[in-house]
């Protein structure tokens, strides 16, 4: 099987390394010093599931790879518009494009260019990052959830799932991929927006009465948007989400919060910004998320004083 990994960071690097080690024909699209290290020394993974060191095929030019069976787009949401154009040489008539971005808008953005039939909406559950050029540090999880646009059962989803499992990864094809994407969306976005606004971790957000109320209201707004858009969420999705947040590490924060506080490019527009946009489109008020979006946007304008 030919698999193109666009974005060889924590998620793409880890998934791609496991797939390549299992014998799949994997090619990475990367850039900068990370690409130079991959080409010169191969890919190194440090992981509780077992370390890896293997030569890999990596390039900045997708045309050198050509059409593949599956493209996994593993870039951040703010990098996605550029990546959509970049992957064209990888996409043949039967290529499946898997989106793994946080948020719920990436599948539509890719489908606008390549059509819905080419896209497998997905979401990754993996804790990994680039420790240094050519080196991935994997801390936990290693799961990909994905499915057909219409939730149909097809050979290509079954084949990709089996390929991941054979590589020592986890993969599921949910009964409803859209419910899965929105469930994850309302699990992470409120904590990201509120954590950025307050600078606090989950321990404070969930125990201080005022922030827990705001957290609950932000989750509820996203649930209401999903329902207005025909997404079939579980009836108890709000209390279940709060219960999930209650078991997270008390000092835990989201990547959005960490990126904004450090002054790095962030996924704010694809997270809280998407809630505001989709709420307006769906006729659902989003006062809490709108307020958090405005506060986080102001935070993005403040330079990191710790550098």
PASE-537384 format. One record per residue (C-alpha): chain; residue in one letter; residue number from 1; x, y, z. Coordinates in nm, 3 decimals, decimal comma. Example, Ala and Ser with C-alpha at 12.3 -4.5 7.8 and 13.67 -1.06 7.14 Angstrom:
BEGIN
+----+----+-----+---------+---------+---------+
: ch : aa :   i :      c1 :      c2 :      c3 :
+----+----+-----+---------+---------+---------+
:  A :  A :   1 :   1,230 :  -0,450 :   0,780 :
:  A :  S :   2 :   1,367 :  -0,106 :   0,714 :
+----+----+-----+---------+---------+---------+
This chain:
BEGIN
+----+----+-----+---------+---------+---------+
: ch : aa :   i :      c1 :      c2 :      c3 :
+----+----+-----+---------+---------+---------+
:  A :  X :   1 :   0,000 :   0,000 :   0,000 :
:  A :  X :   2 :   0,129 :   0,347 :  -0,090 :
:  A :  X :   3 :   0,070 :   0,609 :   0,180 :
:  A :  X :   4 :   0,164 :   0,976 :   0,165 :
:  A :  X :   5 :   0,210 :   1,158 :   0,495 :
:  A :  X :   6 :   0,182 :   1,535 :   0,456 :
:  A :  X :   7 :   0,331 :   1,692 :   0,768 :
:  A :  X :   8 :   0,589 :   1,479 :   0,947 :
:  A :  X :   9 :   0,540 :   1,633 :   1,290 :
:  A :  X :  10 :   0,428 :   1,449 :   1,600 :
:  A :  X :  11 :   0,113 :   1,291 :   1,457 :
:  A :  X :  12 :   0,231 :   1,230 :   1,100 :
:  A :  X :  13 :   0,581 :   1,128 :   1,207 :
:  A :  X :  14 :   0,455 :   0,875 :   1,458 :
:  A :  X :  15 :   0,184 :   0,723 :   1,239 :
:  A :  X :  16 :   0,415 :   0,715 :   0,938 :
:  A :  X :  17 :   0,701 :   0,555 :   1,130 :
:  A :  X :  18 :   0,484 :   0,272 :   1,260 :
:  A :  X :  19 :   0,333 :   0,211 :   0,916 :
:  A :  X :  20 :   0,676 :   0,213 :   0,747 :
:  A :  X :  21 :   0,820 :  -0,021 :   1,010 :
:  A :  X :  22 :   0,533 :  -0,262 :   0,935 :
:  A :  X :  23 :   0,635 :  -0,275 :   0,570 :
:  A :  X :  24 :   0,403 :  -0,021 :   0,408 :
:  A :  X :  25 :   0,533 :   0,205 :   0,130 :
:  A :  X :  26 :   0,531 :   0,537 :   0,316 :
:  A :  X :  27 :   0,657 :   0,871 :   0,185 :
:  A :  X :  28 :   0,674 :   1,191 :   0,388 :
:  A :  X :  29 :   0,623 :   1,547 :   0,269 :
:  A :  X :  30 :   0,818 :   1,772 :   0,504 :
:  A :  X :  31 :   1,028 :   2,087 :   0,503 :
:  A :  X :  32 :   1,314 :   2,269 :   0,671 :
:  A :  X :  33 :   1,565 :   2,115 :   0,908 :
:  A :  X :  34 :   1,325 :   1,832 :   0,988 :
:  A :  X :  35 :   1,326 :   1,729 :   0,621 :
:  A :  X :  36 :   1,705 :   1,754 :   0,604 :
:  A :  X :  37 :   1,739 :   1,525 :   0,906 :
:  A :  X :  38 :   1,490 :   1,273 :   0,764 :
:  A :  X :  39 :   1,681 :   1,258 :   0,437 :
:  A :  X :  40 :   2,023 :   1,235 :   0,597 :
:  A :  X :  41 :   1,967 :   1,018 :   0,905 :
:  A :  X :  42 :   1,618 :   0,873 :   0,877 :
:  A :  X :  43 :   1,340 :   0,894 :   1,134 :
:  A :  X :  44 :   1,386 :   0,825 :   1,504 :
:  A :  X :  45 :   1,092 :   0,762 :   1,739 :
:  A :  X :  46 :   1,119 :   0,742 :   2,117 :
:  A :  X :  47 :   0,807 :   0,577 :   2,250 :
:  A :  X :  48 :   0,679 :   0,372 :   2,544 :
:  A :  X :  49 :   0,546 :   0,137 :   2,274 :
:  A :  X :  50 :   0,903 :   0,075 :   2,152 :
:  A :  X :  51 :   1,168 :   0,292 :   1,993 :
:  A :  X :  52 :   1,224 :   0,304 :   1,618 :
:  A :  X :  53 :   1,507 :   0,414 :   1,393 :
:  A :  X :  54 :   1,452 :   0,365 :   1,022 :
:  A :  X :  55 :   1,542 :   0,516 :   0,685 :
:  A :  X :  56 :   1,246 :   0,692 :   0,526 :
:  A :  X :  57 :   1,154 :   0,849 :   0,198 :
:  A :  X :  58 :   1,104 :   1,222 :   0,250 :
:  A :  X :  59 :   1,077 :   1,517 :   0,014 :
:  A :  X :  60 :   0,943 :   1,871 :  -0,007 :
:  A :  X :  61 :   0,810 :   1,799 :  -0,357 :
:  A :  X :  62 :   0,499 :   1,573 :  -0,368 :
:  A :  X :  63 :   0,549 :   1,533 :  -0,745 :
:  A :  X :  64 :   0,852 :   1,318 :  -0,663 :
:  A :  X :  65 :   0,615 :   1,073 :  -0,492 :
:  A :  X :  66 :   0,322 :   1,067 :  -0,731 :
:  A :  X :  67 :  -0,028 :   0,927 :  -0,672 :
:  A :  X :  68 :  -0,077 :   0,713 :  -0,361 :
:  A :  X :  69 :  -0,356 :   0,501 :  -0,217 :
:  A :  X :  70 :  -0,403 :   0,716 :   0,092 :
:  A :  X :  71 :  -0,296 :   1,069 :   0,180 :
:  A :  X :  72 :  -0,289 :   1,152 :   0,551 :
:  A :  X :  73 :  -0,295 :   1,530 :   0,595 :
:  A :  X :  74 :  -0,128 :   1,576 :   0,933 :
:  A :  X :  75 :  -0,058 :   1,950 :   0,934 :
:  A :  X :  76 :  -0,208 :   2,199 :   1,178 :
:  A :  X :  77 :  -0,534 :   2,368 :   1,079 :
:  A :  X :  78 :  -0,363 :   2,698 :   1,002 :
:  A :  X :  79 :  -0,133 :   2,514 :   0,760 :
:  A :  X :  80 :  -0,418 :   2,332 :   0,586 :
:  A :  X :  81 :  -0,500 :   2,583 :   0,307 :
:  A :  X :  82 :  -0,145 :   2,558 :   0,172 :
:  A :  X :  83 :  -0,138 :   2,180 :   0,215 :
:  A :  X :  84 :  -0,457 :   2,134 :   0,013 :
:  A :  X :  85 :  -0,284 :   2,265 :  -0,296 :
:  A :  X :  86 :   0,042 :   2,089 :  -0,216 :
:  A :  X :  87 :  -0,108 :   1,739 :  -0,216 :
:  A :  X :  88 :  -0,244 :   1,750 :  -0,572 :
:  A :  X :  89 :   0,039 :   1,537 :  -0,722 :
:  A :  X :  90 :  -0,038 :   1,268 :  -0,460 :
:  A :  X :  91 :  -0,405 :   1,242 :  -0,556 :
:  A :  X :  92 :  -0,509 :   0,999 :  -0,825 :
:  A :  X :  93 :  -0,862 :   0,894 :  -0,925 :
:  A :  X :  94 :  -0,882 :   0,637 :  -0,644 :
:  A :  X :  95 :  -0,685 :   0,815 :  -0,373 :
:  A :  X :  96 :  -0,849 :   0,857 :  -0,030 :
:  A :  X :  97 :  -0,756 :   1,178 :   0,154 :
:  A :  X :  98 :  -0,773 :   1,146 :   0,533 :
:  A :  X :  99 :  -0,808 :   1,466 :   0,736 :
:  A :  X : 100 :  -0,680 :   1,446 :   1,094 :
:  A :  X : 101 :  -0,699 :   1,813 :   1,197 :
:  A :  X : 102 :  -0,853 :   1,932 :   1,522 :
:  A :  X : 103 :  -1,188 :   2,094 :   1,456 :
:  A :  X : 104 :  -1,477 :   2,012 :   1,223 :
:  A :  X : 105 :  -1,418 :   2,225 :   0,913 :
:  A :  X : 106 :  -1,115 :   2,052 :   0,755 :
:  A :  X : 107 :  -1,313 :   1,784 :   0,566 :
:  A :  X : 108 :  -1,524 :   2,050 :   0,392 :
:  A :  X : 109 :  -1,217 :   2,255 :   0,305 :
:  A :  X : 110 :  -1,051 :   1,957 :   0,136 :
:  A :  X : 111 :  -1,376 :   1,845 :  -0,030 :
:  A :  X : 112 :  -1,418 :   2,187 :  -0,192 :
:  A :  X : 113 :  -1,111 :   2,105 :  -0,404 :
:  A :  X : 114 :  -1,116 :   1,726 :  -0,441 :
:  A :  X : 115 :  -1,482 :   1,636 :  -0,388 :
:  A :  X : 116 :  -1,651 :   1,460 :  -0,099 :
:  A :  X : 117 :  -1,596 :   1,114 :  -0,247 :
:  A :  X : 118 :  -1,220 :   1,157 :  -0,210 :
:  A :  X : 119 :  -1,229 :   1,259 :   0,157 :
:  A :  X : 120 :  -1,229 :   1,041 :   0,468 :
:  A :  X : 121 :  -1,303 :   1,275 :   0,762 :
:  A :  X : 122 :  -1,092 :   1,176 :   1,059 :
:  A :  X : 123 :  -0,950 :   1,266 :   1,397 :
:  A :  X : 124 :  -0,624 :   1,159 :   1,559 :
:  A :  X : 125 :  -0,570 :   1,067 :   1,922 :
:  A :  X : 126 :  -0,197 :   1,071 :   1,980 :
:  A :  X : 127 :   0,038 :   1,260 :   2,212 :
:  A :  X : 128 :   0,362 :   1,318 :   2,023 :
:  A :  X : 129 :   0,586 :   1,603 :   1,914 :
:  A :  X : 130 :   0,907 :   1,676 :   1,725 :
:  A :  X : 131 :   1,178 :   1,666 :   1,989 :
:  A :  X : 132 :   1,449 :   1,770 :   1,745 :
:  A :  X : 133 :   1,492 :   1,751 :   1,367 :
:  A :  X : 134 :   1,430 :   1,392 :   1,262 :
:  A :  X : 135 :   1,329 :   1,282 :   1,613 :
:  A :  X : 136 :   0,971 :   1,220 :   1,734 :
:  A :  X : 137 :   0,888 :   1,187 :   2,101 :
:  A :  X : 138 :   0,573 :   0,979 :   2,150 :
:  A :  X : 139 :   0,414 :   0,994 :   2,496 :
:  A :  X : 140 :   0,089 :   0,806 :   2,457 :
:  A :  X : 141 :  -0,206 :   0,692 :   2,246 :
:  A :  X : 142 :  -0,183 :   0,618 :   1,878 :
:  A :  X : 143 :  -0,532 :   0,608 :   1,735 :
:  A :  X : 144 :  -0,703 :   0,728 :   1,419 :
:  A :  X : 145 :  -1,080 :   0,757 :   1,389 :
:  A :  X : 146 :  -1,209 :   0,800 :   1,035 :
:  A :  X : 147 :  -1,494 :   0,711 :   0,804 :
:  A :  X : 148 :  -1,668 :   0,776 :   0,477 :
:  A :  X : 149 :  -1,849 :   1,107 :   0,433 :
:  A :  X : 150 :  -2,186 :   0,927 :   0,441 :
:  A :  X : 151 :  -2,077 :   0,669 :   0,704 :
:  A :  X : 152 :  -2,099 :   0,387 :   0,449 :
:  A :  X : 153 :  -1,897 :   0,070 :   0,501 :
:  A :  X : 154 :  -1,641 :   0,045 :   0,221 :
:  A :  X : 155 :  -1,336 :  -0,168 :   0,139 :
:  A :  X : 156 :  -1,100 :   0,129 :   0,162 :
:  A :  X : 157 :  -1,197 :   0,215 :   0,519 :
:  A :  X : 158 :  -1,165 :  -0,146 :   0,627 :
:  A :  X : 159 :  -0,828 :  -0,181 :   0,457 :
:  A :  X : 160 :  -0,687 :   0,133 :   0,620 :
:  A :  X : 161 :  -0,817 :   0,026 :   0,960 :
:  A :  X : 162 :  -0,658 :  -0,317 :   0,926 :
:  A :  X : 163 :  -0,331 :  -0,163 :   0,807 :
:  A :  X : 164 :  -0,311 :   0,058 :   1,115 :
:  A :  X : 165 :  -0,387 :  -0,230 :   1,349 :
:  A :  X : 166 :  -0,124 :  -0,450 :   1,181 :
:  A :  X : 167 :   0,129 :  -0,172 :   1,243 :
:  A :  X : 168 :   0,059 :  -0,173 :   1,617 :
:  A :  X : 169 :  -0,164 :   0,134 :   1,602 :
:  A :  X : 170 :  -0,531 :   0,171 :   1,682 :
:  A :  X : 171 :  -0,797 :   0,265 :   1,431 :
:  A :  X : 172 :  -1,173 :   0,274 :   1,439 :
:  A :  X : 173 :  -1,444 :   0,343 :   1,184 :
:  A :  X : 174 :  -1,726 :   0,485 :   1,400 :
:  A :  X : 175 :  -2,089 :   0,431 :   1,309 :
:  A :  X : 176 :  -2,112 :   0,810 :   1,269 :
:  A :  X : 177 :  -1,782 :   0,988 :   1,198 :
:  A :  X : 178 :  -1,948 :   1,331 :   1,225 :
:  A :  X : 179 :  -2,077 :   1,259 :   1,574 :
:  A :  X : 180 :  -1,726 :   1,146 :   1,666 :
:  A :  X : 181 :  -1,568 :   1,465 :   1,526 :
:  A :  X : 182 :  -1,815 :   1,695 :   1,700 :
:  A :  X : 183 :  -1,786 :   1,505 :   2,028 :
:  A :  X : 184 :  -1,411 :   1,563 :   2,024 :
:  A :  X : 185 :  -1,466 :   1,924 :   1,916 :
:  A :  X : 186 :  -1,685 :   2,011 :   2,212 :
:  A :  X : 187 :  -1,445 :   1,825 :   2,443 :
:  A :  X : 188 :  -1,138 :   2,036 :   2,364 :
:  A :  X : 189 :  -1,254 :   2,374 :   2,236 :
:  A :  X : 190 :  -1,417 :   2,514 :   2,553 :
:  A :  X : 191 :  -1,113 :   2,430 :   2,764 :
:  A :  X : 192 :  -0,886 :   2,585 :   2,503 :
:  A :  X : 193 :  -1,075 :   2,913 :   2,490 :
:  A :  X : 194 :  -1,135 :   2,941 :   2,865 :
:  A :  X : 195 :  -0,785 :   2,826 :   2,952 :
:  A :  X : 196 :  -0,636 :   3,088 :   2,721 :
:  A :  X : 197 :  -0,854 :   3,363 :   2,868 :
:  A :  X : 198 :  -0,767 :   3,273 :   3,228 :
:  A :  X : 199 :  -0,420 :   3,123 :   3,195 :
:  A :  X : 200 :  -0,543 :   2,837 :   3,417 :
:  A :  X : 201 :  -0,521 :   2,461 :   3,384 :
:  A :  X : 202 :  -0,807 :   2,212 :   3,398 :
:  A :  X : 203 :  -0,791 :   2,189 :   3,777 :
:  A :  X : 204 :  -0,899 :   2,552 :   3,819 :
:  A :  X : 205 :  -1,139 :   2,554 :   3,525 :
:  A :  X : 206 :  -1,341 :   2,262 :   3,656 :
:  A :  X : 207 :  -1,343 :   2,344 :   4,030 :
:  A :  X : 208 :  -1,387 :   2,722 :   4,049 :
:  A :  X : 209 :  -1,766 :   2,776 :   4,033 :
:  A :  X : 210 :  -1,755 :   3,065 :   3,786 :
:  A :  X : 211 :  -1,519 :   2,894 :   3,537 :
:  A :  X : 212 :  -1,705 :   2,563 :   3,562 :
:  A :  X : 213 :  -2,026 :   2,746 :   3,476 :
:  A :  X : 214 :  -1,860 :   2,911 :   3,177 :
:  A :  X : 215 :  -1,711 :   2,576 :   3,073 :
:  A :  X : 216 :  -2,055 :   2,414 :   3,087 :
:  A :  X : 217 :  -2,216 :   2,697 :   2,891 :
:  A :  X : 218 :  -1,945 :   2,688 :   2,624 :
:  A :  X : 219 :  -1,989 :   2,311 :   2,581 :
:  A :  X : 220 :  -2,366 :   2,352 :   2,562 :
:  A :  X : 221 :  -2,340 :   2,616 :   2,291 :
:  A :  X : 222 :  -2,134 :   2,381 :   2,074 :
:  A :  X : 223 :  -2,378 :   2,096 :   2,135 :
:  A :  X : 224 :  -2,664 :   2,319 :   2,024 :
:  A :  X : 225 :  -2,480 :   2,410 :   1,702 :
:  A :  X : 226 :  -2,417 :   2,043 :   1,628 :
:  A :  X : 227 :  -2,782 :   1,955 :   1,682 :
:  A :  X : 228 :  -2,893 :   2,246 :   1,463 :
:  A :  X : 229 :  -2,669 :   2,112 :   1,186 :
:  A :  X : 230 :  -2,817 :   1,762 :   1,209 :
:  A :  X : 231 :  -2,533 :   1,598 :   1,400 :
:  A :  X : 232 :  -2,664 :   1,309 :   1,610 :
:  A :  X : 233 :  -2,487 :   1,355 :   1,943 :
:  A :  X : 234 :  -2,554 :   1,150 :   2,255 :
:  A :  X : 235 :  -2,825 :   1,301 :   2,475 :
:  A :  X : 236 :  -2,585 :   1,311 :   2,771 :
:  A :  X : 237 :  -2,291 :   1,453 :   2,577 :
:  A :  X : 238 :  -2,257 :   1,761 :   2,802 :
:  A :  X : 239 :  -2,231 :   1,577 :   3,138 :
:  A :  X : 240 :  -2,013 :   1,312 :   2,974 :
:  A :  X : 241 :  -1,778 :   1,580 :   2,847 :
:  A :  X : 242 :  -1,759 :   1,740 :   3,191 :
:  A :  X : 243 :  -1,687 :   1,399 :   3,345 :
:  A :  X : 244 :  -1,403 :   1,352 :   3,094 :
:  A :  X : 245 :  -1,260 :   1,694 :   3,182 :
:  A :  X : 246 :  -1,285 :   1,607 :   3,552 :
:  A :  X : 247 :  -1,039 :   1,320 :   3,511 :
:  A :  X : 248 :  -0,774 :   1,516 :   3,319 :
:  A :  X : 249 :  -0,450 :   1,620 :   3,496 :
:  A :  X : 250 :  -0,519 :   1,929 :   3,708 :
:  A :  X : 251 :  -0,228 :   2,118 :   3,549 :
:  A :  X : 252 :  -0,322 :   2,004 :   3,198 :
:  A :  X : 253 :  -0,374 :   2,260 :   2,922 :
:  A :  X : 254 :  -0,465 :   2,247 :   2,553 :
:  A :  X : 255 :  -0,224 :   2,298 :   2,266 :
:  A :  X : 256 :  -0,425 :   2,610 :   2,175 :
:  A :  X : 257 :  -0,361 :   2,764 :   2,514 :
:  A :  X : 258 :   0,009 :   2,679 :   2,509 :
:  A :  X : 259 :   0,058 :   2,812 :   2,156 :
:  A :  X : 260 :  -0,124 :   3,140 :   2,217 :
:  A :  X : 261 :   0,052 :   3,211 :   2,546 :
:  A :  X : 262 :   0,389 :   3,139 :   2,381 :
:  A :  X : 263 :   0,308 :   3,368 :   2,088 :
:  A :  X : 264 :   0,314 :   3,087 :   1,831 :
:  A :  X : 265 :   0,070 :   3,038 :   1,542 :
:  A :  X : 266 :  -0,240 :   2,870 :   1,681 :
:  A :  X : 267 :  -0,559 :   2,690 :   1,587 :
:  A :  X : 268 :  -0,779 :   2,957 :   1,747 :
:  A :  X : 269 :  -0,968 :   3,027 :   1,424 :
:  A :  X : 270 :  -1,040 :   2,656 :   1,368 :
:  A :  X : 271 :  -1,146 :   2,605 :   1,729 :
:  A :  X : 272 :  -1,333 :   2,889 :   1,897 :
:  A :  X : 273 :  -1,350 :   3,090 :   1,575 :
:  A :  X : 274 :  -1,530 :   2,801 :   1,407 :
:  A :  X : 275 :  -1,785 :   2,791 :   1,689 :
:  A :  X : 276 :  -1,866 :   3,158 :   1,632 :
:  A :  X : 277 :  -1,888 :   3,115 :   1,252 :
:  A :  X : 278 :  -2,093 :   2,797 :   1,257 :
:  A :  X : 279 :  -2,319 :   2,936 :   1,528 :
:  A :  X : 280 :  -2,397 :   3,238 :   1,312 :
:  A :  X : 281 :  -2,460 :   3,016 :   1,009 :
:  A :  X : 282 :  -2,691 :   2,790 :   1,212 :
:  A :  X : 283 :  -2,879 :   3,063 :   1,395 :
:  A :  X : 284 :  -2,747 :   2,949 :   1,734 :
:  A :  X : 285 :  -2,632 :   3,217 :   1,982 :
:  A :  X : 286 :  -2,276 :   3,171 :   2,112 :
:  A :  X : 287 :  -2,223 :   3,449 :   2,368 :
:  A :  X : 288 :  -1,971 :   3,262 :   2,584 :
:  A :  X : 289 :  -1,761 :   3,128 :   2,297 :
:  A :  X : 290 :  -1,773 :   3,465 :   2,121 :
:  A :  X : 291 :  -1,643 :   3,636 :   2,438 :
:  A :  X : 292 :  -1,367 :   3,374 :   2,474 :
:  A :  X : 293 :  -1,274 :   3,414 :   2,107 :
:  A :  X : 294 :  -1,237 :   3,790 :   2,148 :
:  A :  X : 295 :  -1,025 :   3,749 :   2,463 :
:  A :  X : 296 :  -0,805 :   3,484 :   2,304 :
:  A :  X : 297 :  -0,765 :   3,700 :   1,995 :
:  A :  X : 298 :  -0,634 :   3,978 :   2,217 :
:  A :  X : 299 :  -0,396 :   3,731 :   2,382 :
:  A :  X : 300 :  -0,261 :   3,645 :   2,038 :
:  A :  X : 301 :  -0,154 :   4,009 :   1,996 :
:  A :  X : 302 :   0,052 :   4,007 :   2,317 :
:  A :  X : 303 :   0,419 :   3,914 :   2,262 :
:  A :  X : 304 :   0,560 :   3,634 :   2,474 :
:  A :  X : 305 :   0,742 :   3,805 :   2,761 :
:  A :  X : 306 :   0,909 :   3,481 :   2,866 :
:  A :  X : 307 :   1,129 :   3,458 :   2,559 :
+----+----+-----+---------+---------+---------+
